[in-house]
Amino acid sequence: MARYTGPKCRLCRAERAKLFLKGQRCTSAHCPMNNPSECGTPGKDPRARSRKATDYGTMLREKQKLKRLYGMLEKQFYLTFQDASRMAGKTGENLIRLLERRLDNVVFRLHFASSRAQASQLVNHGHIFVNGKRVDIPSYRVKVGDEISLSPKAQKMTLIKDNISEFSKNGTVPWLSLDIDAEKGKFNAVPLRSEVKELENINEQLVVELYSR
């Protein structure tokens, strides 16, 4: 399956925003986005060029941020948008809810992985079970009531144990629950748009307008 294999920080610099693509490094002092000369933020670095964004450019950047945040390529993201447009309600909110139902995203939210890219790799390698059955498709859509667990091999991985230890510090999102001892999580509800705090600076309506042109 095709996927982006280039530097993750380059994507953040392109969007001039933190996309949290490298786990804990993104929240540390080592993140290049903490340096204005690295991220090219207009007005903060004399070498940064100031350009007036067009309406199309603004909509494109918003789409790119959302797509890259969830680690998706263009075709896959557009197909998800089409599914959202066929659902009842607001297309933008439906899009966010479908993205949050992706298995790799749920694995990340449950702290089994430190990033969505790492979560996708765990799923691809067959380390994730849904309702007791192995699922190796990162884009698999989790349903309300589904139980997500780790394979016996994954339960012994130091990497995953370290990731789960972050739960005690940060907790999990309201629509998920995690049993640390059993290393199992449950998808309790499809989140409301207002509950996805990570996307407070994302305007999904611009994505709808872009694809509606």
KEZALO-574254 format. One line per 4 residues: number of its first residue (from 0); their letters; for each residue z, y, x of N, C-alpha, C, O, CB. Coordinates in steps of 0.02 Angstrom, whole numbers, plus 32768, in hexadecimal, padded with zeros to 4 digits. Glycine has a CB too. Example, Ala and Ser with C-alpha at 12.3 -4.5 7.8 and 13.67 -1.06 7.14 Angstrom:
2
0 = as = 8186:7EE4:8294:8186:7F1F:8267:8186:7F5B:8294:81A7:7F5A:82C8:81C4:7F20:8235  8162:7F90:8282:8165:7FCB:82AC:818A:8002:8285:8192:8039:829E:811E:7FE2:82C0
//
This chain:
213
0 = mary = 8000:7FC5:802A:8000:8000:8000:8000:803F:802C:8025:8042:805D:803D:8000:7FD1  7FD7:806F:801B:7FD3:80AD:8042:8014:80D4:803C:8034:80D5:8007:7F98:80D8:802A  8028:80F4:8072:8064:811E:8072:8060:814F:80AB:803B:8145:80DB:80A4:80F2:8077  8086:8185:80A6:8088:81B7:80DA:80B2:819E:8114:80EB:8188:810A:80A4:81FB:80BF
4 = tgpk = 8095:81A0:8151:80B9:8187:818B:80C5:81BD:81C0:80DD:81AE:81F7:8092:814D:81AA  80B4:81FB:81AF:80BC:8231:81DF:8103:824B:81E1:812F:822F:81C0:808D:826A:81CF  8110:8280:8208:8153:829C:820E:816C:82B7:81CA:8149:82DC:81A8:8154:82D5:8242  81A9:82A5:81B8:81C5:82BB:8178:81D3:8306:8179:81C9:8328:8146:8206:8295:8169
8 = crlc = 81E9:8320:81B2:81FA:8367:81B6:81BD:8393:81AC:81C3:83CC:8196:821B:8377:81FA  8183:8379:81BC:8146:83A0:81B2:813B:83AF:8168:8122:83E5:8156:8108:837A:81CE  814E:8380:813C:8146:838B:80F4:8175:83C3:80DD:8162:83EC:80B4:8155:834A:80CE  81B2:83C3:80F7:81E1:83F8:80E4:81C9:843C:80FC:81CE:846E:80D8:8226:83EA:8101
12 = raer = 81AE:843E:8138:8195:847D:8153:8159:8496:812A:8151:84D2:8120:8181:8475:819C  812F:8468:8113:80F5:847B:80EC:8109:849B:80AA:80E9:84C9:8092:80C9:843E:80DE  8140:8482:808C:8158:849D:804D:818C:84D3:8056:81A2:84F3:8025:8175:8465:8023  81A1:84DF:8095:81D5:8510:80A4:8213:8505:807A:8232:8534:8061:81BA:8557:8098
16 = aklf = 8225:84C6:8073:8260:84B3:804A:827A:8470:8063:8253:8446:8079:824E:84B0:7FFE  82BB:8466:805E:82D8:8425:806F:82C8:83F3:8039:82D9:83FD:7FFF:8325:842C:807A  82A7:83BC:804C:8297:8387:801D:82C5:834A:8026:82C0:8319:8001:824E:8372:8024  82F2:834D:8057:8323:8318:8064:8301:82D4:806B:8312:82A4:8048:8357:8316:802B
20 = lkgq = 82D1:82D1:8099:82AB:8294:80A3:82C7:8267:80DA:82B0:822F:80E3:8264:82A6:80B3  82FA:8280:80FF:8314:8259:8137:835F:824D:8131:8383:8248:8163:8306:827D:8179  8377:8247:80F3:83BD:8235:80E8:83EE:8268:8102:83E7:82A4:80F7:83CA:81F4:8108  8421:8250:8125:8458:827B:813C:8442:82AF:816F:8462:82E3:8176:848F:8251:8158
24 = rcts = 840C:82A1:8193:83F4:82D2:81C4:83E2:8314:81A3:83E9:8349:81C2:83B6:82B6:81E9  83CB:8311:8164:83B7:834E:8141:83F2:837B:8131:83E8:83B7:8126:8392:833C:8102  842D:8360:812F:8469:8387:8120:848F:839A:815F:84C4:83BA:815B:8496:8361:80EF  8475:8384:8198:8497:8392:81D8:847B:83D0:81F9:844A:83EE:81E2:8492:8356:8207
28 = ahcp = 849A:83E3:8230:8483:841D:8256:8443:840F:827C:8423:843D:8297:84B9:8434:8287  842E:83CF:827F:83F2:83BC:82A3:83B3:83C6:827A:837C:83BE:8295:83F8:8374:82BA  83B9:83D6:823B:837F:83DF:8210:8357:841D:8228:8373:8453:822C:8393:83E7:81C5  8316:8414:8237:82ED:844D:824D:82E8:8485:821A:82DC:84BF:822C:82A7:8435:825E
32 = mnnp = 82F2:8475:81DA:82ED:84A8:81A6:8325:84DB:81A8:8323:850E:8186:82EB:8487:8162  8358:84CD:81D1:838F:84FE:81DA:837A:8537:8208:839C:856A:820D:83CD:84DB:81F6  8341:852D:822A:8328:855F:8259:82EC:8582:823B:82B8:8563:8231:8315:853E:829C  82F0:85C3:822B:82B9:85E7:820C:8278:85E2:8234:8242:85E2:8216:82CB:862F:8203
36 = secg = 827C:85E0:8276:8240:85DC:829F:821D:8599:8298:81E2:8593:82A5:8250:85E9:82E8  8243:8566:8282:8227:8524:8278:8206:851E:8234:81CF:8503:822D:825C:84EE:827F  8227:8539:8201:820E:8530:81BC:81DC:8566:81A9:81BA:855F:8176:8248:8530:818C  81D8:859C:81CF:81A7:85CF:81C1:81B5:85F6:8181:8187:8608:815D:8164:85B1:81BB
40 = tpgk = 81F5:8604:8174:8207:8629:8138:81F3:8673:813F:8209:8693:816F:8252:8623:812A  81CA:868D:8112:81B4:86D3:8117:81EF:8703:8117:821E:86FB:80F0:8184:86E4:80DF  81EC:8736:8143:8220:8768:8144:825A:8758:8172:8283:8784:8181:823A:8772:80FF  825E:871A:8189:8294:8706:81B5:827D:86FA:81FC:82A5:86FB:822B:82B6:86C8:819A
44 = dpra = 823C:86ED:8204:8222:86E0:8246:81E5:870D:8251:81B7:870B:8229:8210:8696:824F  81E4:8734:8285:81AC:8763:8290:8169:8740:8299:8135:875F:8291:81BA:878E:82CC  816B:86FF:82AC:812B:86DC:82B7:810E:86C1:8276:80D4:86AC:8274:8135:86A3:82E7  8136:86C1:8240:811E:86A6:8200:80EF:86D7:81DF:80FC:8713:81DC:8159:8697:81D1
48 = rsrk = 80B7:86BD:81C6:8086:86E7:81A4:8096:86EC:815A:80A4:86BA:8139:803F:86CB:81AE  8094:8728:8141:80A1:8733:80FA:8060:8732:80D3:8032:8758:80E0:80C6:8777:80EF  805C:8705:80A2:8021:86FF:8079:8034:8704:8030:8068:86EB:801A:7FFD:86BC:8086  800A:8725:800A:8016:872B:7FC3:7FFC:86EC:7FA1:7FC0:86DD:7FA4:7FF5:876B:7FA6
52 = atdy = 8029:86C8:7F80:8016:8689:7F61:7FF0:8696:7F20:8002:86C1:7EF9:8054:865E:7F53  7FBB:866F:7F16:7F96:8673:7ED7:7FBA:8649:7EA3:7FE7:8622:7EB4:7F4C:865A:7EE1  7FA7:8650:7E64:7FC5:8628:7E2F:7FB9:85DD:7E3C:7FE6:85B4:7E34:7FA9:863C:7DEA  7F7C:85CD:7E50:7F6C:8587:7E5E:7F95:856E:7E99:7FAF:8536:7E97:7F20:857F:7E6E
56 = gtml = 7F9B:8598:7ECD:7FC2:8583:7F07:800B:8577:7EF6:8029:8548:7F0F:7FBD:85B8:7F3D  8027:85A0:7ECA:806C:8598:7EB6:8076:8556:7E90:80A6:8532:7E9B:8083:85D3:7E8A  8047:8547:7E62:804B:8509:7E3C:8042:84CC:7E6A:8064:849A:7E62:8016:8507:7E05  8014:84D1:7E99:8008:849A:7EC8:8045:848C:7EF2:8057:8452:7EFC:7FCC:84AA:7EF5
60 = rekq = 8064:84C0:7F0C:80A0:84B6:7F36:80D8:8495:7F0F:80FD:846C:7F2A:80B8:84F9:7F52  80DF:84A7:7ECF:8114:8489:7EA6:8107:843F:7E9C:8135:8416:7E9D:811A:84AD:7E62  80C8:842E:7E91:80B6:83E7:7E88:80C1:83C1:7EC8:80DB:8389:7EC7:806C:83E1:7E73  80AE:83DF:7F01:80B6:83BD:7F41:8100:83B1:7F52:8112:837C:7F6C:8095:83E7:7F78
64 = klkr = 812A:83E2:7F42:8172:83DA:7F4F:818D:839F:7F27:81B2:8375:7F42:8198:841A:7F3D  817C:839B:7EE7:8196:8366:7EBC:817B:8322:7ED2:81A1:82F1:7ED4:8185:8373:7E72  813B:8320:7EE1:811B:82E1:7EF6:8139:82C7:7F37:8148:828C:7F3E:80D0:82EB:7EFE  8142:82F5:7F67:815C:82E1:7FA8:81A7:82D0:7FA5:81BE:82A5:7FCA:8150:8317:7FDA
68 = lygm = 81CB:82F2:7F7A:8212:82E4:7F72:821E:829B:7F5E:824C:827B:7F76:8231:8313:7F3E  81F3:8282:7F31:81FA:823D:7F19:81D1:820C:7F42:81CE:81D1:7F32:81E5:8239:7ED0  81B1:8224:7F77:818D:81F7:7FA5:8151:81D5:7F88:8146:8199:7F92:81BC:81C3:7FBE  8128:81FB:7F62:80EE:81DE:7F41:80AD:81FC:7F5B:80AC:8234:7F74:80F3:81E8:7EF4
72 = lekq = 8078:81D5:7F55:8035:81EE:7F65:8016:820B:7F25:8030:8202:7EEE:8009:81B6:7F83  7FDE:822E:7F2E:7FC1:8254:7EF6:7FAE:8229:7EBA:7FC0:823B:7E82:7F84:8279:7F0E  7F8B:81F2:7EC4:7F74:81CA:7E8B:7FAF:81AF:7E63:7FAE:81B1:7E26:7F49:8191:7EA4  7FE1:8196:7E85:801C:817A:7E64:8041:81B0:7E3D:8058:81A4:7E06:804A:8159:7E98
76 = fylt = 8046:81EB:7E5B:8069:8222:7E39:8042:8238:7DFB:8061:8245:7DC7:8072:825D:7E69  8000:823C:7E00:7FD7:8251:7DC7:7FDA:821E:7D8F:7FDC:8231:7D54:7F8E:825B:7DDD  7FDB:81DE:7D9F:7FE0:81AB:7D6B:8024:81B0:7D47:8028:81A5:7D0A:7FD8:8164:7D89  8058:81C0:7D6C:809A:81CA:7D4D:8098:8207:7D1F:80B5:8206:7CE8:80D0:81D4:7D83
80 = fqda = 8076:823B:7D34:806E:8277:7D0A:8049:8265:7CC9:805C:827C:7C94:8048:82AF:7D30  8015:823D:7CCE:7FF0:8229:7C92:801C:8202:7C62:8019:820C:7C25:7FB4:81FE:7CA6  8046:81D7:7C7D:8076:81B2:7C52:80A5:81E3:7C2F:80B5:81DB:7BF4:809D:817E:7C7B  80BC:8215:7C55:80EA:8246:7C38:80C9:826F:7C01:80E9:8280:7BCF:8104:8275:7C6F
84 = srma = 8089:827E:7C0A:8065:82A6:7BD8:805A:8281:7B97:8050:82A0:7B62:8022:82BD:7BF4  805C:823F:7B99:8052:8216:7B5D:8093:820B:7B37:8093:81F0:7B00:8033:81D4:7B6F  80CB:821E:7B55:810C:8215:7B35:811C:8250:7B08:8103:8287:7B12:8143:820B:7B6A  8147:8244:7AD7:815D:827A:7AAB:818C:82A8:7AD1:81B2:8292:7AFC:8180:825E:7A6B
88 = gktg = 8189:82E9:7AC2:81B4:8319:7AE3:818E:8341:7B17:8151:8341:7B19:81EE:82F6:7B04  81B4:8365:7B41:8196:8390:7B74:817E:8367:7BAF:81A3:833E:7BCA:81C8:83C6:7B8B  813F:8371:7BC1:8121:8349:7BF6:8146:8351:7C38:8151:831F:7C5C:80D8:835D:7C00  815A:838E:7C4A:817D:8399:7C89:81BF:8373:7C8D:81CE:8354:7CC0:818A:83E3:7C92
92 = enli = 81E6:8376:7C57:8225:8352:7C56:821A:8306:7C56:823F:82E1:7C75:824F:8366:7C18  81E6:82F0:7C32:81D6:82A8:7C33:81C4:8291:7C79:81D5:825A:7C8D:819C:829A:7C02  81A0:82BC:7C9E:818C:82AB:7CE2:81CA:82A0:7D0E:81CD:826F:7D33:8160:82E1:7D00  81F9:82CD:7D0A:8237:82C6:7D32:825B:8286:7D20:8275:8263:7D4B:8265:8303:7D28
96 = rlle = 825F:8277:7CE0:8283:823C:7CCA:8261:81FC:7CE1:8282:81CB:7CF3:8289:823C:7C7D  821F:81FB:7CE2:81FA:81C1:7CFB:8204:81B9:7D47:820B:8181:7D60:81AE:81C6:7CEB  8205:81F0:7D6A:8210:81EE:7DB2:8256:81D3:7DC3:825F:81AE:7DF2:8206:8233:7DD1  8287:81E7:7D9A:82CB:81D0:7DA6:82D4:8186:7D95:8304:8167:7DAB:82FC:81F9:7D7C
100 = rrld = 82A5:816A:7D6F:82A9:8123:7D5D:8289:80F5:7D91:828E:80B8:7D8B:8289:8117:7D1B  8269:8111:7DC3:824B:80E8:7DF7:8282:80C1:7E1B:82B8:80DB:7E29:8223:8114:7E2A  8273:8082:7E2B:82A6:8057:7E4A:82BB:8072:7E8E:82F7:8071:7E9E:828B:8011:7E51  828C:808A:7EB6:82A0:80A3:7EF8:82CE:80E0:7EF1:82FC:80E9:7F1A:8263:80B6:7F21
104 = nvvf = 82C2:810A:7EBF:82EE:8143:7EB4:8334:812D:7E9D:8366:8148:7EB3:82CF:8172:7E7F  8336:80FB:7E72:8377:80E2:7E5A:839F:80C3:7E93:83DB:80CD:7E98:836D:80AE:7E21  837D:809D:7EBE:839E:8080:7EF9:83BA:80B7:7F26:83F1:80B0:7F40:836D:8054:7F21  8395:80ED:7F2D:83AD:8127:7F54:83E9:8147:7F32:841B:8157:7F53:8375:815A:7F5E
108 = rlhf = 83E5:8152:7EF1:841B:8172:7ECC:845C:8148:7ECE:8493:8164:7ECA:8406:817D:7E84  8454:8106:7ED4:848F:80DA:7ED6:84AD:80D6:7F1C:84DE:80B1:7F26:847C:8094:7EBD  8490:80FA:7F4C:84A8:80FB:7F91:849D:80BA:7FB6:84BE:80AD:7FE8:84F2:810C:7F92  8470:8090:7F9E:845C:8055:7FC4:8430:8069:7FFF:842B:8045:8030:8437:8022:7F96
112 = assr = 8411:80A4:7FFA:83E6:80BE:802F:83F6:8107:803A:840E:8129:800C:839B:80B5:801D  83EA:8120:8076:83FA:8166:8086:83C1:8195:8074:83CA:81D2:8074:840A:816C:80CF  8386:817A:8065:834D:81A3:8051:8320:8179:8023:8327:813C:801F:8325:81BC:8090  82F3:819B:8000:82C6:8177:7FD4:8295:814B:7FFC:8281:8116:7FE5:829F:81A7:7FA8
116 = aqas = 8283:8162:8038:8256:813B:8062:8279:80F9:8077:8259:80C4:8077:8241:8163:80A1  82B8:80FE:8089:82DE:80C2:809B:82E7:8094:805E:82E4:8057:8065:8322:80D5:80B8  82F1:80B2:8024:82F8:808C:7FE7:82B8:8066:7FD7:82B9:802C:7FC3:830B:80B9:7FAC  827F:8087:7FE0:823F:8068:7FD4:8235:802C:8002:8219:7FF9:7FEE:8206:809A:7FDD
120 = qlvn = 824B:8034:8040:8244:7FFD:8070:8270:7FC1:805C:825B:7F88:8062:8257:8014:80B6  82AD:7FCF:8044:82D9:7F99:802D:82B9:7F73:7FF3:82BD:7F35:7FF0:831D:7FB5:8018  829B:7F97:7FC5:827A:7F77:7F8C:823F:7F4E:7FA3:8237:7F15:7F8E:8264:7FAC:7F58  8215:7F6B:7FCE:81DA:7F48:7FE7:81EB:7F07:800B:81C6:7ED6:8007:81B3:7F74:8016
124 = hghi = 8223:7F07:802D:8238:7ECC:8053:825E:7E99:8029:8276:7E67:8044:8262:7EE1:808E  8263:7EA5:7FE8:8282:7E75:7FBB:82CD:7E72:7FBB:82EB:7E3F:7FAA:8269:7E33:7FCB  82ED:7EAA:7FCF:8336:7EAB:7FD3:8357:7EC2:7F92:8395:7EC3:7F8D:834C:7ED8:800B  8330:7ED5:7F60:834C:7EF0:7F22:833D:7EC2:7EE7:8306:7EA9:7EDE:8330:7F35:7F15
128 = fvng = 8371:7EB7:7EBE:836B:7E8E:7E81:8378:7EBA:7E44:83A3:7EE5:7E45:839D:7E51:7E83  8351:7EAE:7E0F:835C:7ECF:7DCF:836B:7E99:7D9C:8341:7E6E:7D8E:831D:7EFA:7DBA  83A6:7E9C:7D80:83BD:7E69:7D50:83B8:7E23:7D6D:83A6:7DF4:7D4A:8395:7E6E:7D0F  83C8:7E1D:7DAE:83CA:7DDC:7DCE:8387:7DC3:7DE7:8383:7D8D:7E04:83E4:7DAB:7DA0
132 = krvd = 8351:7DE9:7DDE:830F:7DD4:7DF4:82F6:7E04:7E2A:82FD:7E41:7E25:82DD:7DD3:7DB8  82D9:7DE7:7E5E:82C0:7E0F:7E95:8285:7E3A:7E7E:8256:7E21:7E5E:82AB:7DE1:7ECF  8287:7E7B:7E8F:8251:7EA9:7E7F:823D:7ECC:7EC0:8267:7EEB:7EE0:8266:7EDD:7E47  81FD:7EC7:7ED3:81E7:7EE5:7F12:81B3:7F1C:7F08:818A:7F29:7F33:81CA:7EAF:7F3F
136 = ipsy = 81B6:7F3C:7ECE:8189:7F73:7EBE:81B1:7FB4:7EB8:81D6:7FBC:7E87:8161:7F64:7E7B  81AB:7FE1:7EE8:81D4:801F:7EE6:81C9:8049:7EA8:81F8:806B:7E92:81C3:804A:7F22  818D:8047:7E8A:817F:8070:7E4F:8195:804F:7E0D:818B:806B:7DD8:8135:807E:7E4C  81B4:8014:7E12:81CD:7FF2:7DD6:81FB:8021:7DAE:8228:8040:7DCB:81F2:7FAF:7DE9
140 = rvkv = 81F0:8025:7D6D:8219:8052:7D44:8256:802D:7D27:8250:7FFE:7D00:81EF:8070:7D0B  828F:8045:7D3B:82CE:8029:7D24:82DA:803E:7CDC:82CB:8077:7CC9:8308:803F:7D52  82F6:8011:7CB4:8305:801F:7C6E:8351:8026:7C66:8378:800E:7C8F:82EA:7FE7:7C3F  8364:8046:7C30:83AB:804F:7C21:83CC:800B:7C1A:83B4:7FDF:7BF6:83B5:8079:7BE0
144 = gdei = 8404:8002:7C3C:8428:7FC2:7C3A:8418:7F94:7C74:843B:7F62:7C7D:8419:7FA0:7BFB  83E4:7FA3:7C9A:83D2:7F79:7CD3:8407:7F7C:7D09:8425:7FB0:7D16:838E:7F8E:7CF0  8413:7F42:7D28:8443:7F3C:7D5F:841D:7F34:7DA0:83F1:7F09:7DA6:8474:7F00:7D54  842E:7F5D:7DD0:840C:7F5C:7E11:843E:7F42:7E45:8475:7F5C:7E4C:83F1:7FA3:7E25
148 = slsp = 8429:7F0F:7E6A:8455:7EF1:7E9C:8430:7EE3:7EDC:83F3:7EE9:7EDF:8475:7EB0:7E81  8455:7ED0:7F10:8439:7EC2:7F51:8431:7E77:7F5C:8456:7E4F:7F40:8465:7EE0:7F89  8400:7E65:7F85:83F8:7E1F:7F97:8432:7E0A:7FC4:8452:7E35:7FE2:83B3:7E13:7FBB  8440:7DC8:7FC9:8476:7DB2:7FF5:846E:7DCA:803D:849F:7DDA:805E:847A:7D66:7FF4
152 = kaqk = 8431:7DCC:8055:8425:7DE3:8099:8434:7E2E:80A0:8451:7E43:80D1:83DC:7DD6:80AE  8420:7E55:806D:842B:7E9D:8070:8475:7EAE:806D:848A:7EE0:8089:8406:7EBF:8037  849D:7E85:804B:84E4:7E92:8045:8508:7E8F:8088:853F:7EAA:8090:8503:7E60:8016  84E8:7E6E:80B9:8507:7E68:80FB:84EE:7E9D:812B:8507:7EA1:8164:84F9:7E24:8117
156 = mtli = 84BF:7EC6:8117:84A3:7EF9:8143:84D3:7F32:814F:84ED:7F50:811F:8461:7F14:8126  84E0:7F42:818E:850C:7F7A:81A0:84F0:7FBB:8186:8516:7FE7:816F:8516:7F7E:81EC  84AE:7FC2:8188:848E:8000:8171:849F:800E:8128:84B0:8047:8116:8442:7FFB:8179  849B:7FDB:80FE:84A9:7FE4:80B7:84F3:7FF0:80AB:8505:8019:8080:8492:7FA7:808F
160 = kdni = 851E:7FCE:80D0:8566:7FD9:80C9:8578:8021:80DA:85A3:803F:80BA:858D:7FA7:80F6  8558:803B:810E:8565:8081:8122:854C:80B0:80EB:856D:80E3:80DD:8542:8091:8165  8514:80A0:80CD:84F9:80CB:8097:8528:80CB:805B:8536:80FF:803E:84B3:80B3:8082  8540:8090:8049:856D:808B:800F:85AE:80B0:801B:85CD:80CA:7FEC:857B:8041:7FFE
164 = sefs = 85C4:80B2:8059:8603:80D6:8069:85FE:8120:8058:8631:8141:804E:8614:80CD:80B3  85C0:813A:8054:85B6:8180:8041:85C9:818B:7FF8:85D6:81C4:7FE4:856E:8194:804D  85CA:8155:7FCF:85DA:815C:7F88:861E:817A:7F7E:8628:81A5:7F53:85D7:8118:7F66  864F:8164:7FA7:8693:817E:7FA0:8697:81C9:7FAE:86C5:81EB:7F98:86C2:8158:7FCE
168 = kngt = 8666:81E2:7FD4:8665:822A:7FE5:8640:8253:7FB0:8657:8288:7F9B:8645:8235:8029  8607:8238:7F9A:85DB:825F:7F6E:85D9:8248:7F26:85C3:826D:7EFA:8596:825E:7F8A  85EE:820A:7F19:85E8:81EF:7ED5:859F:81E3:7EC4:8574:81E9:7EEF:8608:821F:7EA2  8592:81D1:7E86:854D:81C5:7E70:853D:81F2:7E35:8569:8214:7E1A:8543:817B:7E5F
172 = vpwl = 84FF:81F1:7E20:84E9:821C:7DE9:8504:8202:7DA7:8514:81C7:7DA1:849B:8221:7DE7  8509:822D:7D73:8529:821A:7D34:8508:81E0:7D0F:852A:81BC:7CEB:852A:8254:7D06  84C7:81D7:7D18:84A4:81A3:7CF2:84A4:815E:7D13:8487:812E:7CFA:845D:81B8:7CE6  84C6:815A:7D4D:84CC:811A:7D70:8516:8109:7D7B:8540:8136:7D7E:84A7:811C:7DB3
176 = sldi = 8525:80CA:7D82:8568:80B4:7D95:8562:8082:7DCE:8532:805B:7DD0:858F:8096:7D58  8592:8082:7DFB:8590:8056:7E35:85D2:8032:7E3E:8607:8051:7E3F:857F:807E:7E75  85CE:7FF1:7E45:8608:7FC7:7E55:8605:7FB9:7E9F:85DD:7F90:7EB5:8609:7F84:7E2A  862F:7FDB:7EC6:862B:7FD5:7F0F:863B:7F8E:7F26:8619:7F74:7F52:865A:8007:7F30
180 = daek = 866E:7F70:7F09:8683:7F2D:7F1F:864C:7EF9:7F13:863F:7ECF:7F3D:86C3:7F18:7EFB  862D:7EFC:7ED8:85F8:7ECD:7EC7:85B4:7EE2:7EE3:8584:7EBB:7EE3:85F3:7EC4:7E7C  85B0:7F20:7EFB:8572:7F3D:7F14:853A:7F37:7EE0:8503:7F21:7EEE:855D:7F19:7F56  854C:7F4D:7EA4:851C:7F4D:7E6C:851E:7F90:7E48:8553:7FAF:7E44:852C:7F13:7E3B
184 = gkfn = 84E6:7FA5:7E30:84E3:7FE3:7E0B:84C3:7FD7:7DC7:84A4:7FA4:7DBB:84BC:8018:7E31  84CD:8007:7D9A:84B1:8000:7D57:8491:8042:7D42:84AC:8078:7D4D:84E7:7FEA:7D24  8457:803C:7D22:8433:8076:7D08:844A:8080:7CC0:8433:805D:7C93:83E4:806D:7D0D  8477:80B0:7CB5:8497:80B7:7C74:846F:80E1:7C42:8474:80D6:7C06:84DA:80D7:7C7D
188 = avpl = 8447:8110:7C5A:8421:813B:7C2D:83EA:815E:7C53:83EE:8168:7C90:8450:816F:7C0B  83B6:8171:7C2F:8381:819A:7C4D:839C:81E1:7C52:83B2:81FD:7C1F:833E:8197:7C23  839B:81FF:7C8C:83BB:8241:7C95:8398:8279:7C70:835B:8277:7C65:83BF:8253:7CDE  83BF:82AB:7C5C:83A2:82E8:7C41:838A:8313:7C7C:83A2:830C:7CB4:83D7:830F:7C16
192 = rsev = 835B:833E:7C6E:8340:8369:7CA4:8378:8392:7CC4:8379:839B:7D00:8309:8397:7C89  83A6:83AB:7C9B:83DC:83D6:7CB4:840D:83B0:7CE1:8432:83CF:7D07:8401:83F4:7C7A  840C:836D:7CDE:843B:8346:7D07:8421:833A:7D4E:8448:8329:7D7A:8447:8303:7CE5  83E1:8343:7D58:83C4:8336:7D9A:83CC:8375:7DC5:839E:839D:7DCB:8378:8321:7D95
196 = kele = 8407:837E:7DE1:8418:83BB:7E06:83EC:83C5:7E44:83E1:83FD:7E59:8461:83B9:7E1A  83D4:838F:7E60:83AC:8393:7E9D:836B:83BC:7E92:834E:83D6:7EC1:839A:834E:7EB6  8356:83C0:7E53:8317:83E1:7E43:8321:8425:7E24:82F5:843E:7E00:82EE:83B5:7E15  8359:8445:7E30:8367:8486:7E13:8333:84BA:7E27:8325:84E9:7E00:83AD:849E:7E27
200 = nine = 8317:84B3:7E63:82E6:84E4:7E7B:829E:84CE:7E6F:826F:84EC:7E8A:82F1:84F1:7EC5  8295:8499:7E47:8252:8480:7E37:823F:8496:7DF0:8267:848D:7DC2:824E:8433:7E3E  8204:84B2:7DE8:81EB:84C5:7DA5:81B4:8494:7D92:817A:849F:7DA2:81D1:850F:7DA4  81C7:845F:7D6F:8196:842B:7D5E:8160:8443:7D2D:812C:8424:7D27:81BA:83F0:7D40
204 = qlvv = 816D:847C:7D0A:813B:8496:7CDD:80FD:84AD:7D03:80C5:84AA:7CE9:8159:84D1:7CB4  8106:84C3:7D41:80CD:84D6:7D6A:80A1:849A:7D7B:8064:84A0:7D83:80E4:84F8:7DAA  80C0:845F:7D81:809B:8422:7D8D:8070:8410:7D50:8037:83FB:7D57:80CB:83E8:7D9E  808E:841A:7D15:8069:840E:7CD7:802E:843D:7CD1:7FF7:8428:7CBE:8097:8417:7C9A
208 = elys = 8038:847B:7CE2:8002:84AD:7CDF:7FCB:849D:7D11:7F90:84A7:7D03:801D:84F4:7CEB  7FDF:8484:7D4C:7FAD:8473:7D7E:7F7F:843C:7D67:7F42:8441:7D6D:7FCF:845F:7DBF  7F9C:8406:7D4B:7F74:83CD:7D35:7F50:83DC:7CF4:7F23:83B6:7CE0:7FA0:8390:7D2E  7F63:8412:7CD2:7F42:8423:7C93:7F08:8453:7C9C:7EE6:8465:7C6C:7F75:8442:7C64
212 = r = 7EFB:8468:7CDA:7EC5:8498:7CE7:7E80:8479:7CD9:7E4D:849B:7CE2:7EC9:84B0:7D30
//
